[in-house]
Amino acid sequence: MKNEINTKKIKEYIKANGLSAEEFAGKAEISVTTLRKILKGSMGVRLESLVKIAAAMQIHVSELGEK
């Protein structure tokens, strides 16, 4: 079973905070290429990346679960 993340929540956060993909990737300490692939759903998400994204958003990683 594939773990799904709520990419909509990430996109909404980026937009609401007026960030570019590059700025958010920097904040999350992941590459912009990785971020774009995650948002497109074209790659699985490593736990390490998920934790970094959640930290950048100042939320618990469980809040990124698909709903």
C-alpha positions as CSV (number, residue, x, y, z in Angstrom):
1,M,0.0,0.0,0.0
2,K,1.4,3.4,-1.1
3,N,1.5,6.2,1.5
4,E,-0.1,9.3,0.1
5,I,0.5,12.8,1.2
6,N,-1.7,15.8,0.9
7,T,0.1,17.8,-1.8
8,K,-2.8,20.3,-1.9
9,K,-2.0,21.3,1.7
10,I,1.6,21.9,0.7
11,K,0.6,23.9,-2.4
12,E,-1.9,26.0,-0.3
13,Y,0.8,26.7,2.2
14,I,3.3,27.9,-0.5
15,K,0.7,30.1,-2.1
16,A,-0.7,31.5,1.2
17,N,2.8,32.5,2.3
18,G,3.7,34.1,-1.1
19,L,6.6,31.7,-1.6
20,S,8.1,30.4,-4.8
21,A,8.8,26.7,-5.1
22,E,12.5,27.6,-4.8
23,E,12.0,29.6,-1.6
24,F,9.9,26.8,0.0
25,A,12.4,24.1,-1.1
26,G,15.1,26.2,0.5
27,K,13.1,26.6,3.7
28,A,12.5,22.8,3.8
29,E,16.1,22.0,3.0
30,I,15.2,19.9,0.0
31,S,16.0,20.3,-3.7
32,V,13.5,22.2,-5.8
33,T,13.5,19.2,-8.2
34,T,12.4,16.9,-5.3
35,L,9.7,19.3,-4.3
36,R,8.3,19.6,-7.8
37,K,8.3,15.8,-8.2
38,I,6.5,15.4,-4.9
39,L,3.9,18.0,-5.8
40,K,3.3,16.3,-9.2
41,G,3.0,12.9,-7.5
42,S,5.7,11.6,-9.8
43,M,7.9,10.2,-7.0
44,G,7.5,8.7,-3.6
45,V,8.3,10.7,-0.6
46,R,11.1,9.7,1.7
47,L,10.3,10.1,5.4
48,E,13.3,12.5,5.7
49,S,11.8,14.8,3.1
50,L,8.3,14.6,4.6
51,V,9.7,15.6,8.0
52,K,11.6,18.5,6.5
53,I,8.4,19.7,4.6
54,A,6.3,19.5,7.8
55,A,9.0,21.3,9.8
56,A,9.1,24.1,7.2
57,M,5.3,24.4,7.5
58,Q,5.5,24.2,11.3
59,I,3.0,21.3,11.4
60,H,3.2,17.7,12.6
61,V,4.2,15.3,9.9
62,S,0.9,13.4,10.4
63,E,-1.0,16.5,9.2
64,L,0.4,15.8,5.7
65,G,-1.4,12.5,5.4
66,E,-3.9,12.3,2.6
67,K,-7.4,13.2,3.6
